[in-house]
Amino acid sequence: MKNILILANGAIAKHFIEWIGRKRVAENNYFVLSYHRDSLPDNIGNNIDVLDADPTSYARVSSMMNQHIFSDVFIVMDDKQDAIYALKNVRMCDDKIRIVFVNQWDDEEITKDEDNITVLNEDEIIAAHLYDNLPNVPLVAQNVGLGKGDIMEIRVPYGSTYAFRHIGSILQRKWQISAIYRNEQLILPTNAIMIKPNDTLLVIGKPTVLDGVYRSINRRVGLFPEPFGKNLYLLIDMRKDLKDIIEYVDESIFLLEKLKDVSLHIRVIYPSDFILLEKIKSYNDDNRIRVHILYDNDSDDIISALEYDIQEYDIGLIVSGVDTFKSKRVQKILFELKKAVYIFGDTKLSNLKECVVLMDGEEERMEAISSTAFDVSESLDLGLCLCDFDPDGDFENKKIIIEHYENLSQIFNTKITVQQKIANPIREIQKMDNLIHIIPFEEEIKDRAWHKLISTQIKDFFFSIPKHPKLLVPFTPNEL
């Protein structure tokens, strides 16, 4: 439920509030400040609260904004000075809140220095609608498509789970981000483009799917594993995980308790120990934990079952042992589905103290995992450390990455520690304790022993550092 504040006066405000009452958007509550009751329609909707008060009064506006958390403020006033005072008052109360401002005076100076504001120019809107009615003129987007919600514009609010995500990390099945509008500029999306707050996404797809996408984009930060999905999925291969199964289940349940409003699905493949299977089944409670056992050992059927589970149960985070994850087919399907993956390490979840991002100098890769790093840090109540370990001491080219993380630190209101050290990054991270290592999840993670002799890249040592659990965040490099 979102609260909308409307500072109203005049004929346009009257028609606007009348429209609100007729359309009845159930997810919104409206609070109207107006000192002329005759400016408002006779019949007010049930979800509209009207306060007969001066909308230009700082005391009144401040009091209202202290009582309620508003997502948007609409300033719809027919007097120019009143509108200017109202705008200044709102900005003194909250300098980041989104404002929709009706400009009836063709004066661009009023809002030229404002950020996070949508200005509706009365004369331009009327002229645009007149132009649309001329013959031989293409129709605007609202009249393109089926007209059944298959084309949708979605604004990305502050705190959205989609903010600061790369396009390439978002699974788009039965829908697609076709364009991004930012600062009145059109951006054609590529895998490397990062979505930012206040972007407007032009999306196309099945109307029922787009409704879900809209709700997902408007969810707040702190709901990890969104936007990859909602629930957890423990994948157990009894050929490889037999001695660790109960520990894996217990660790997954610990993770389940740390996250909000999620459920855990346990999928067992290649079952062999039926006593152990009965133990696993005992965890099934039909509410937050569900156990699924696949007795068919055909590899194609297993992959099909994994894909079905992940889609059917809205899985966002896959939990797995490293030996199970080593399967190339498992890696491939998880990568294609753009899901985050947690790999167990020797350190238990209950002993973790911080999340660590090890910088590799590639700005695109580091940005791609940044938002998830902050989200996980908040969700699991862990510190966040950005480590720059460079054998050559070349710290200069990492400044942009550090600035990016520091900016996100302020946005998410989460502290971050930055470590810079002339050292071999592989040796340094092996010395560290009680951490979860956050890494980009790329298309192929290789395990080549000969390559480790000459490499200092952490991705070449992924399978050979069992000490730390790892979180793989989907990353697709930009197309050339």
LOGU-568521 format. One record per residue (C-alpha): residue in one letter; residue number from 1; z, y, x. Coordinates in nm, 4 decimals, m for minus. Layout:
LOGU-568521
REC,type,seq,Z,Y,X
REC,A,NUM,Z,Y,X;
...
This chain:
LOGU-568521
REC,type,seq,Z,Y,X
REC,M,1,0.0000,0.0000,0.0000;
REC,K,2,m0.1072,0.3374,0.1428;
REC,N,3,0.0387,0.6778,0.0539;
REC,I,4,m0.2036,0.9706,0.0209;
REC,L,5,m0.0880,1.3336,0.0136;
REC,I,6,m0.3107,1.5787,m0.1769;
REC,L,7,m0.2594,1.9549,m0.1453;
REC,A,8,m0.4467,2.0720,m0.4516;
REC,N,9,m0.5623,2.3844,m0.6311;
REC,G,10,m0.8809,2.4705,m0.8197;
REC,A,11,m1.1642,2.3059,m1.0098;
REC,I,12,m1.2696,2.0595,m0.7410;
REC,A,13,m0.9118,1.9371,m0.7027;
REC,K,14,m0.8895,1.8894,m1.0794;
REC,H,15,m1.2044,1.6737,m1.0880;
REC,F,16,m1.0954,1.4821,m0.7782;
REC,I,17,m0.7572,1.3884,m0.9268;
REC,E,18,m0.9279,1.2970,m1.2534;
REC,W,19,m1.1576,1.0586,m1.0626;
REC,I,20,m0.8579,0.9035,m0.8892;
REC,G,21,m0.6944,0.8381,m1.2244;
REC,R,22,m1.0095,0.6777,m1.3650;
REC,K,23,m1.0934,0.4585,m1.0667;
REC,R,24,m0.7368,0.3291,m1.0178;
REC,V,25,m0.7364,0.1984,m0.6606;
REC,A,26,m0.4315,m0.0255,m0.6871;
REC,E,27,m0.3632,m0.0242,m0.3116;
REC,N,28,m0.3012,0.3529,m0.2987;
REC,N,29,m0.0168,0.5816,m0.4092;
REC,Y,30,m0.0999,0.9515,m0.4500;
REC,F,31,0.1362,1.2466,m0.4138;
REC,V,32,0.0012,1.5822,m0.5333;
REC,L,33,0.1421,1.9251,m0.4431;
REC,S,34,0.0042,2.2032,m0.6665;
REC,Y,35,0.1515,2.5308,m0.7900;
REC,H,36,m0.0969,2.5679,m1.0789;
REC,R,37,m0.0419,2.2903,m1.3332;
REC,D,38,m0.3625,2.3943,m1.5114;
REC,S,39,m0.5516,2.2950,m1.1949;
REC,L,40,m0.4701,1.9324,m1.2746;
REC,P,41,m0.6156,1.7083,m1.5474;
REC,D,42,m0.4156,1.6466,m1.8644;
REC,N,43,m0.3982,1.2727,m1.8117;
REC,I,44,m0.2529,1.1694,m1.4756;
REC,G,45,m0.2766,0.8107,m1.3496;
REC,N,46,0.0373,0.5991,m1.3151;
REC,N,47,0.0019,0.5870,m0.9364;
REC,I,48,m0.0129,0.9686,m0.9048;
REC,D,49,0.3094,1.1686,m0.8577;
REC,V,50,0.2759,1.5432,m0.9141;
REC,L,51,0.5189,1.7995,m0.7698;
REC,D,52,0.4914,2.1529,m0.9053;
REC,A,53,0.5384,2.3286,m0.5728;
REC,D,54,0.3586,2.5625,m0.3375;
REC,P,55,0.1201,2.3491,m0.1265;
REC,T,56,0.1113,2.6272,0.1358;
REC,S,57,0.4876,2.6069,0.1911;
REC,Y,58,0.5819,2.4463,0.5213;
REC,A,59,0.9250,2.3525,0.3842;
REC,R,60,0.7712,2.1682,0.0868;
REC,V,61,0.5053,1.9894,0.2913;
REC,S,62,0.7531,1.8978,0.5665;
REC,S,63,1.0024,1.7618,0.3142;
REC,M,64,0.7358,1.5471,0.1479;
REC,M,65,0.6049,1.4105,0.4795;
REC,N,66,0.9594,1.3274,0.5928;
REC,Q,67,1.0253,1.1330,0.2730;
REC,H,68,0.7067,0.9243,0.2850;
REC,I,69,0.4726,0.7821,0.5476;
REC,F,70,0.1228,0.9062,0.4666;
REC,S,71,m0.1980,0.7576,0.6025;
REC,D,72,m0.4153,1.0539,0.4948;
REC,V,73,m0.3837,1.4119,0.3752;
REC,F,74,m0.6440,1.5757,0.1492;
REC,I,75,m0.6606,1.9550,0.1396;
REC,V,76,m0.8600,2.0556,m0.1704;
REC,M,77,m0.7964,2.4242,m0.2424;
REC,D,78,m1.0161,2.7030,m0.3768;
REC,D,79,m0.8472,2.9859,m0.1842;
REC,K,80,m0.9497,3.0124,0.1804;
REC,Q,81,m0.6219,3.1496,0.3161;
REC,D,82,m0.4198,2.8964,0.1207;
REC,A,83,m0.6307,2.6152,0.2674;
REC,I,84,m0.5851,2.7487,0.6210;
REC,Y,85,m0.2069,2.7742,0.5797;
REC,A,86,m0.1946,2.4222,0.4335;
REC,L,87,m0.3923,2.2857,0.7283;
REC,K,88,m0.1614,2.4529,0.9828;
REC,N,89,0.1495,2.3236,0.8049;
REC,V,90,0.0261,1.9646,0.8013;
REC,R,91,m0.0605,1.9814,1.1703;
REC,M,92,0.2866,2.1144,1.2546;
REC,C,93,0.4338,1.8135,1.0759;
REC,D,94,0.1964,1.5553,1.2258;
REC,D,95,m0.0712,1.6407,1.4806;
REC,K,96,m0.2435,1.3003,1.4559;
REC,I,97,m0.2608,1.2249,1.0836;
REC,R,98,m0.6093,1.2031,0.9361;
REC,I,99,m0.7025,1.5058,0.7234;
REC,V,100,m0.9872,1.5418,0.4747;
REC,F,101,m1.0568,1.9134,0.4343;
REC,V,102,m1.2831,2.0622,0.1649;
REC,N,103,m1.4607,2.3687,0.3065;
REC,Q,104,m1.5918,2.5798,0.0179;
REC,W,105,m1.6627,2.8906,0.2263;
REC,D,106,m1.9292,2.7773,0.4756;
REC,D,107,m1.6947,2.8800,0.7583;
REC,E,108,m1.7002,2.6365,1.0512;
REC,E,109,m1.4404,2.8377,1.2456;
REC,I,110,m1.1587,2.7087,1.0228;
REC,T,111,m1.1659,2.3545,1.1631;
REC,K,112,m1.3540,2.3898,1.4926;
REC,D,113,m1.0484,2.3116,1.7110;
REC,E,114,m0.9194,2.0273,1.4932;
REC,D,115,m0.9202,1.6585,1.5854;
REC,N,116,m0.9024,1.3641,1.3468;
REC,I,117,m1.0361,1.5670,1.0566;
REC,T,118,m1.3177,1.5033,0.8098;
REC,V,119,m1.4704,1.8261,0.6801;
REC,L,120,m1.6575,1.8191,0.3498;
REC,N,121,m1.8830,2.1224,0.3160;
REC,E,122,m1.9396,2.1915,m0.0535;
REC,D,123,m2.2805,2.3561,m0.0126;
REC,E,124,m2.4130,2.0853,0.2196;
REC,I,125,m2.3022,1.8051,m0.0125;
REC,I,126,m2.4756,1.9595,m0.3133;
REC,A,127,m2.7902,2.0306,m0.1092;
REC,A,128,m2.7949,1.6720,0.0225;
REC,H,129,m2.7746,1.5291,m0.3301;
REC,L,130,m3.0541,1.7596,m0.4473;
REC,Y,131,m3.2665,1.6469,m0.1509;
REC,D,132,m3.2065,1.2808,m0.2382;
REC,N,133,m3.3666,1.3428,m0.5777;
REC,L,134,m3.6922,1.4747,m0.4332;
REC,P,135,m3.9921,1.2386,m0.4556;
REC,N,136,m4.1032,1.0505,m0.1414;
REC,V,137,m3.7653,1.0900,0.0280;
REC,P,138,m3.5876,0.7773,0.1634;
REC,L,139,m3.2554,0.7054,m0.0006;
REC,V,140,m2.9337,0.7325,0.1965;
REC,A,141,m2.7266,0.4263,0.2893;
REC,Q,142,m2.5343,0.4191,m0.0379;
REC,N,143,m2.8549,0.3158,m0.2155;
REC,V,144,m2.9730,0.0648,0.0442;
REC,G,145,m2.9151,m0.3095,0.0196;
REC,L,146,m2.8013,m0.5048,m0.2828;
REC,G,147,m2.5579,m0.2403,m0.3925;
REC,K,148,m2.2916,m0.5089,m0.4269;
REC,G,149,m2.0820,m0.4356,m0.1203;
REC,D,150,m2.3127,m0.6010,0.1333;
REC,I,151,m2.3195,m0.2782,0.3373;
REC,M,152,m1.9861,m0.1141,0.4078;
REC,E,153,m1.8464,0.1680,0.6176;
REC,I,154,m1.4987,0.1005,0.7557;
REC,R,155,m1.2917,0.3593,0.9398;
REC,V,156,m1.0717,0.2168,1.2155;
REC,P,157,m0.7214,0.3677,1.1767;
REC,Y,158,m0.4673,0.4226,1.4527;
REC,G,159,m0.2736,0.1010,1.5012;
REC,S,160,m0.5574,m0.1215,1.3800;
REC,T,161,m0.5779,m0.4677,1.5366;
REC,Y,162,m0.9446,m0.3871,1.6065;
REC,A,163,m0.8768,m0.0650,1.7987;
REC,F,164,m0.9446,m0.0894,2.1730;
REC,R,165,m1.1245,m0.4232,2.1329;
REC,H,166,m1.4648,m0.4929,2.2816;
REC,I,167,m1.7324,m0.5952,2.0321;
REC,G,168,m1.7927,m0.9113,2.2367;
REC,S,169,m1.4370,m1.0348,2.1728;
REC,I,170,m1.4743,m1.0319,1.7931;
REC,L,171,m1.6168,m1.3307,1.6090;
REC,Q,172,m1.8799,m1.2130,1.3598;
REC,R,173,m1.9811,m1.4962,1.1299;
REC,K,174,m2.1444,m1.4096,0.7978;
REC,W,175,m2.0981,m1.0435,0.8900;
REC,Q,176,m2.1961,m0.8088,1.1715;
REC,I,177,m2.1114,m0.4684,1.3143;
REC,S,178,m2.4488,m0.2942,1.2987;
REC,A,179,m2.3529,0.0546,1.4130;
REC,I,180,m2.0584,0.2655,1.5240;
REC,Y,181,m2.0185,0.6343,1.4428;
REC,R,182,m1.7980,0.8299,1.6815;
REC,N,183,m1.7644,1.2090,1.7042;
REC,E,184,m2.0755,1.2469,1.4864;
REC,Q,185,m2.2762,1.0306,1.7261;
REC,L,186,m2.4468,0.6987,1.6508;
REC,I,187,m2.3625,0.4152,1.8907;
REC,L,188,m2.5582,0.0904,1.8839;
REC,P,189,m2.3059,m0.1869,1.9500;
REC,T,190,m2.3193,m0.4174,2.2515;
REC,N,191,m2.0627,m0.6689,2.3761;
REC,A,192,m1.9194,m0.4080,2.6153;
REC,I,193,m1.8678,m0.1307,2.3579;
REC,M,194,m1.5003,m0.0726,2.2854;
REC,I,195,m1.3916,0.0127,1.9311;
REC,K,196,m1.1653,0.3175,1.9221;
REC,P,197,m0.9374,0.4691,1.6569;
REC,N,198,m1.1244,0.6884,1.4062;
REC,D,199,m1.4525,0.5102,1.4729;
REC,T,200,m1.6509,0.4355,1.1597;
REC,L,201,m1.8048,0.0895,1.1635;
REC,L,202,m2.1195,0.0196,0.9648;
REC,V,203,m2.0940,m0.3488,0.8781;
REC,I,204,m2.3249,m0.5804,0.6854;
REC,G,205,m2.2594,m0.9248,0.5455;
REC,K,206,m2.1500,m1.1200,0.2409;
REC,P,207,m1.9432,m0.8926,0.0137;
REC,T,208,m1.6514,m1.1372,m0.0063;
REC,V,209,m1.6456,m1.1641,0.3737;
REC,L,210,m1.6570,m0.7858,0.4175;
REC,D,211,m1.3562,m0.7477,0.1876;
REC,G,212,m1.1590,m0.9659,0.4300;
REC,V,213,m1.2941,m0.7762,0.7300;
REC,Y,214,m1.1835,m0.4485,0.5715;
REC,R,215,m0.8297,m0.5776,0.5196;
REC,S,216,m0.8177,m0.7162,0.8730;
REC,I,217,m0.9313,m0.3884,1.0316;
REC,N,218,m0.6685,m0.1977,0.8365;
REC,R,219,m0.3815,m0.4219,0.9438;
REC,R,220,m0.1387,m0.2641,1.1834;
REC,V,221,m0.0802,m0.3536,1.5479;
REC,G,222,0.1901,m0.6108,1.6129;
REC,L,223,0.0339,m0.8945,1.4156;
REC,F,224,m0.0855,m1.1019,1.7108;
REC,P,225,m0.2912,m1.3245,1.7106;
REC,E,226,m0.4984,m1.0851,1.4970;
REC,P,227,m0.7854,m0.9959,1.5161;
REC,F,228,m0.8804,m1.3408,1.6458;
REC,G,229,m0.7284,m1.5021,1.3369;
REC,K,230,m0.3863,m1.5466,1.1815;
REC,N,231,m0.2390,m1.8885,1.2624;
REC,L,232,m0.1550,m2.1165,1.5581;
REC,Y,233,m0.3287,m2.4426,1.6469;
REC,L,234,m0.1798,m2.6965,1.8864;
REC,L,235,m0.4456,m2.9330,2.0196;
REC,I,236,m0.3064,m3.2631,2.1506;
REC,D,237,m0.5206,m3.5205,2.3291;
REC,M,238,m0.3078,m3.8349,2.3570;
REC,R,239,m0.5159,m3.9591,2.6497;
REC,K,240,m0.4089,m3.6616,2.8598;
REC,D,241,m0.0929,m3.5113,2.7060;
REC,L,242,0.1106,m3.8243,2.6331;
REC,K,243,0.4116,m3.7504,2.8566;
REC,D,244,0.4289,m3.3825,2.7504;
REC,I,245,0.3593,m3.4036,2.3773;
REC,I,246,0.7100,m3.3411,2.2440;
REC,E,247,0.7606,m3.0552,2.4878;
REC,Y,248,0.4281,m2.9045,2.3752;
REC,V,249,0.5310,m2.9319,2.0097;
REC,D,250,0.8709,m2.7728,2.0786;
REC,E,251,0.7082,m2.4920,2.2783;
REC,S,252,0.4599,m2.4295,1.9965;
REC,I,253,0.7424,m2.4099,1.7419;
REC,F,254,0.9250,m2.1628,1.9676;
REC,L,255,0.6075,m1.9509,1.9725;
REC,L,256,0.5775,m1.9851,1.5956;
REC,E,257,0.9264,m1.8415,1.5487;
REC,K,258,0.8417,m1.5445,1.7713;
REC,L,259,0.5376,m1.4401,1.5686;
REC,K,260,0.5324,m1.2948,1.2195;
REC,D,261,0.3959,m1.4596,0.9061;
REC,V,262,0.1978,m1.7319,1.0825;
REC,S,263,0.1797,m2.1084,1.0437;
REC,L,264,0.1283,m2.3856,1.2996;
REC,H,265,m0.1363,m2.6561,1.2664;
REC,I,266,m0.1052,m2.9555,1.4998;
REC,R,267,m0.4242,m3.1562,1.5573;
REC,V,268,m0.3908,m3.4926,1.7352;
REC,I,269,m0.7038,m3.6548,1.8777;
REC,Y,270,m0.7438,m3.9963,2.0419;
REC,P,271,m0.4162,m4.1285,1.8901;
REC,S,272,m0.2724,m4.4255,2.0798;
REC,D,273,0.1095,m4.4276,2.0653;
REC,F,274,0.1991,m4.4834,1.6981;
REC,I,275,0.5739,m4.4476,1.7530;
REC,L,276,0.5078,m4.1045,1.8992;
REC,L,277,0.2722,m4.0274,1.6124;
REC,E,278,0.5530,m4.0876,1.3647;
REC,K,279,0.7709,m3.8488,1.5655;
REC,I,280,0.5016,m3.5827,1.5487;
REC,K,281,0.4554,m3.6381,1.1747;
REC,S,282,0.8252,m3.5709,1.1231;
REC,Y,283,0.7611,m3.2037,1.2108;
REC,N,284,0.5359,m3.1651,0.9062;
REC,D,285,0.7056,m2.9449,0.6452;
REC,D,286,0.3987,m2.8336,0.4414;
REC,N,287,0.5053,m2.4712,0.4757;
REC,R,288,0.4789,m2.3395,0.8295;
REC,I,289,0.3899,m2.6614,1.0170;
REC,R,290,0.1068,m2.8984,0.9263;
REC,V,291,0.0138,m3.2119,1.1232;
REC,H,292,m0.3453,m3.3437,1.1263;
REC,I,293,m0.4413,m3.6710,1.2957;
REC,L,294,m0.8015,m3.7707,1.3680;
REC,Y,295,m0.8441,m4.1459,1.4112;
REC,D,296,m1.2202,m4.1250,1.4742;
REC,N,297,m1.2831,m4.1187,1.8495;
REC,D,298,m1.6461,m4.0092,1.8338;
REC,S,299,m1.6741,m3.6927,2.0463;
REC,D,300,m1.9166,m3.5195,1.8076;
REC,D,301,m1.6831,m3.5808,1.5143;
REC,I,302,m1.3911,m3.4442,1.7172;
REC,I,303,m1.5739,m3.1212,1.7960;
REC,S,304,m1.6770,m3.0889,1.4300;
REC,A,305,m1.3154,m3.1395,1.3232;
REC,L,306,m1.1958,m2.8711,1.5661;
REC,E,307,m1.4503,m2.6226,1.4383;
REC,Y,308,m1.3635,m2.7031,1.0767;
REC,D,309,m0.9886,m2.6656,1.1382;
REC,I,310,m1.0232,m2.3344,1.3180;
REC,Q,311,m1.2355,m2.1833,1.0417;
REC,E,312,m1.0539,m2.3421,0.7458;
REC,Y,313,m0.7007,m2.2524,0.8589;
REC,D,314,m0.7822,m1.9048,0.9957;
REC,I,315,m0.6747,m1.9962,1.3477;
REC,G,316,m0.6323,m1.7107,1.5941;
REC,L,317,m0.4495,m1.8740,1.8860;
REC,I,318,m0.5216,m2.2188,2.0288;
REC,V,319,m0.2333,m2.3813,2.2183;
REC,S,320,m0.3206,m2.6533,2.4681;
REC,G,321,m0.2304,m2.8329,2.7881;
REC,V,322,m0.4529,m2.7621,3.0860;
REC,D,323,m0.5941,m3.1173,3.1014;
REC,T,324,m0.7081,m3.1035,2.7395;
REC,F,325,m0.8573,m2.7593,2.7899;
REC,K,326,m1.0548,m2.8836,3.0928;
REC,S,327,m1.2959,m3.0601,2.8578;
REC,K,328,m1.6226,m2.8657,2.8791;
REC,R,329,m1.6979,m2.9279,2.5119;
REC,V,330,m1.3556,m2.8012,2.4064;
REC,Q,331,m1.3954,m2.4905,2.6229;
REC,K,332,m1.7406,m2.4286,2.4803;
REC,I,333,m1.6435,m2.4451,2.1134;
REC,L,334,m1.3331,m2.2290,2.1637;
REC,F,335,m1.5341,m1.9697,2.3535;
REC,E,336,m1.8079,m1.9620,2.0896;
REC,L,337,m1.5481,m1.9148,1.8146;
REC,K,338,m1.3942,m1.6186,2.0038;
REC,K,339,m1.0376,m1.7490,1.9886;
REC,A,340,m0.7466,m1.6662,2.2183;
REC,V,341,m0.6096,m1.9694,2.4065;
REC,Y,342,m0.2564,m2.0260,2.5366;
REC,I,343,m0.2356,m2.2819,2.8208;
REC,F,344,0.1048,m2.4353,2.8906;
REC,G,345,0.2519,m2.3955,3.2372;
REC,D,346,0.5577,m2.5288,3.4163;
REC,T,347,0.7566,m2.2269,3.2951;
REC,K,348,0.8854,m2.2563,2.9396;
REC,L,349,0.8266,m1.9842,2.6829;
REC,S,350,1.1988,m1.9205,2.6483;
REC,N,351,1.2156,m1.8265,3.0196;
REC,L,352,0.9291,m1.5771,3.0172;
REC,K,353,1.0188,m1.2200,3.1132;
REC,E,354,0.6871,m1.0397,3.1341;
REC,C,355,0.3127,m1.0450,3.0790;
REC,V,356,0.1033,m0.9935,3.3912;
REC,V,357,m0.2543,m0.8678,3.4148;
REC,L,358,m0.3977,m0.9184,3.7622;
REC,M,359,m0.6619,m0.6541,3.8276;
REC,D,360,m0.9913,m0.7737,3.9708;
REC,G,361,m1.1681,m0.4367,3.9916;
REC,E,362,m1.4102,m0.5075,3.7065;
REC,E,363,m1.3428,m0.2317,3.4545;
REC,E,364,m1.5192,m0.4045,3.1637;
REC,R,365,m1.3142,m0.7248,3.1996;
REC,M,366,m0.9839,m0.5421,3.2340;
REC,E,367,m1.0495,m0.3213,2.9302;
REC,A,368,m1.1484,m0.6248,2.7228;
REC,I,369,m0.8018,m0.7815,2.7522;
REC,S,370,m0.5927,m0.4626,2.7513;
REC,S,371,m0.5194,m0.4292,2.3800;
REC,T,372,m0.4230,m0.7963,2.3519;
REC,A,373,m0.1938,m0.7613,2.6543;
REC,F,374,0.0008,m0.4826,2.4825;
REC,D,375,0.0040,m0.6683,2.1512;
REC,V,376,0.1397,m0.9877,2.3080;
REC,S,377,0.3977,m0.7921,2.5044;
REC,E,378,0.5257,m0.6350,2.1822;
REC,S,379,0.5093,m0.9530,1.9720;
REC,L,380,0.6934,m1.1694,2.2260;
REC,D,381,0.9264,m0.8892,2.3428;
REC,L,382,0.8117,m0.9170,2.7049;
REC,G,383,0.7555,m0.6582,2.9746;
REC,L,384,0.3988,m0.5769,3.0786;
REC,C,385,0.2967,m0.5513,3.4438;
REC,L,386,m0.0433,m0.4451,3.5764;
REC,C,387,m0.0821,m0.5831,3.9288;
REC,D,388,m0.3296,m0.4599,4.1875;
REC,F,389,m0.3074,m0.6987,4.4835;
REC,D,390,m0.5920,m0.6264,4.7229;
REC,P,391,m0.6236,m0.7764,5.0745;
REC,D,392,m0.8165,m0.4680,5.1900;
REC,G,393,m0.5929,m0.2100,5.0220;
REC,D,394,m0.8864,m0.0739,4.8231;
REC,F,395,m0.6880,0.0853,4.5403;
REC,E,396,m0.9134,0.3843,4.4783;
REC,N,397,m1.1668,0.2017,4.2597;
REC,K,398,m0.8903,0.0765,4.0260;
REC,K,399,m0.7816,0.4242,3.9134;
REC,I,400,m0.9899,0.4163,3.5958;
REC,I,401,m0.8375,0.0818,3.4944;
REC,I,402,m0.4830,0.2076,3.5549;
REC,E,403,m0.5509,0.5255,3.3543;
REC,H,404,m0.6847,0.3144,3.0678;
REC,Y,405,m0.3682,0.1022,3.0568;
REC,E,406,m0.1435,0.4065,3.0896;
REC,N,407,m0.3211,0.5719,2.7945;
REC,L,408,m0.2702,0.2599,2.5846;
REC,S,409,0.0930,0.2554,2.6933;
REC,Q,410,0.1426,0.5925,2.5234;
REC,I,411,m0.0521,0.4912,2.2130;
REC,F,412,0.1386,0.1633,2.1690;
REC,N,413,0.4667,0.3222,2.2797;
REC,T,414,0.5143,0.0323,2.5218;
REC,K,415,0.6243,0.0677,2.8839;
REC,I,416,0.4020,m0.0694,3.1564;
REC,T,417,0.4778,m0.1342,3.5225;
REC,V,418,0.2024,m0.0902,3.7812;
REC,Q,419,0.2290,m0.2750,4.1140;
REC,Q,420,m0.0063,m0.2045,4.4047;
REC,K,421,0.0186,m0.4072,4.7225;
REC,I,422,m0.1992,m0.5020,5.0189;
REC,A,423,m0.1874,m0.8780,4.9748;
REC,N,424,m0.3789,m1.1887,4.8766;
REC,P,425,m0.3636,m1.1886,4.4937;
REC,I,426,m0.3489,m1.5687,4.4680;
REC,R,427,m0.0505,m1.5970,4.7018;
REC,E,428,0.1300,m1.3060,4.5382;
REC,I,429,0.1078,m1.4361,4.1864;
REC,Q,430,0.2233,m1.7794,4.3032;
REC,K,431,0.5403,m1.6130,4.4351;
REC,M,432,0.6187,m1.4484,4.1018;
REC,D,433,0.8395,m1.6139,3.8387;
REC,N,434,0.8812,m1.6228,3.4614;
REC,L,435,0.5516,m1.4677,3.3608;
REC,I,436,0.2580,m1.5321,3.1350;
REC,H,437,m0.0713,m1.4566,3.3072;
REC,I,438,m0.3282,m1.2834,3.0811;
REC,I,439,m0.6875,m1.3580,3.1820;
REC,P,440,m1.0354,m1.2936,3.0351;
REC,F,441,m1.1741,m1.6053,2.8640;
REC,E,442,m1.5276,m1.6314,2.9944;
REC,E,443,m1.8024,m1.8733,2.8998;
REC,E,444,m1.7289,m2.1189,3.1781;
REC,I,445,m1.4159,m2.1690,3.3848;
REC,K,446,m1.5042,m2.3749,3.6900;
REC,D,447,m1.2882,m2.5976,3.9054;
REC,R,448,m1.4675,m2.6162,4.2391;
REC,A,449,m1.2425,m2.7192,4.5261;
REC,W,450,m1.4841,m2.6048,4.7981;
REC,H,451,m1.5127,m2.2586,4.6463;
REC,K,452,m1.1375,m2.2015,4.6696;
REC,L,453,m1.1590,m2.2099,5.0484;
REC,I,454,m1.3402,m1.8765,5.0560;
REC,S,455,m1.2459,m1.7116,4.7247;
REC,T,456,m0.9692,m1.4658,4.6351;
REC,Q,457,m1.0748,m1.4484,4.2695;
REC,I,458,m0.8042,m1.5682,4.0310;
REC,K,459,m1.0616,m1.7261,3.7979;
REC,D,460,m1.1522,m1.9731,4.0742;
REC,F,461,m0.7893,m2.0934,4.0874;
REC,F,462,m0.7311,m2.1219,3.7145;
REC,F,463,m0.6714,m2.4969,3.7027;
REC,S,464,m0.4765,m2.5180,4.0281;
REC,I,465,m0.1855,m2.2793,3.9500;
REC,P,466,0.0235,m2.4802,3.7011;
REC,K,467,0.3366,m2.2703,3.7491;
REC,H,468,0.2503,m1.9966,3.5016;
REC,P,469,0.1409,m2.0337,3.1394;
REC,K,470,m0.1807,m1.8450,3.0727;
REC,L,471,m0.3287,m1.6523,2.7826;
REC,L,472,m0.7082,m1.6444,2.7757;
REC,V,473,m0.8547,m1.3511,2.5852;
REC,P,474,m1.2198,m1.3825,2.4685;
REC,F,475,m1.4582,m1.1810,2.6845;
REC,T,476,m1.8362,m1.1636,2.6739;
REC,P,477,m2.0038,m0.9454,2.9384;
REC,N,478,m2.2522,m0.6866,2.8302;
REC,E,479,m2.6136,m0.7935,2.7916;
REC,L,480,m2.8389,m0.6759,3.0741;
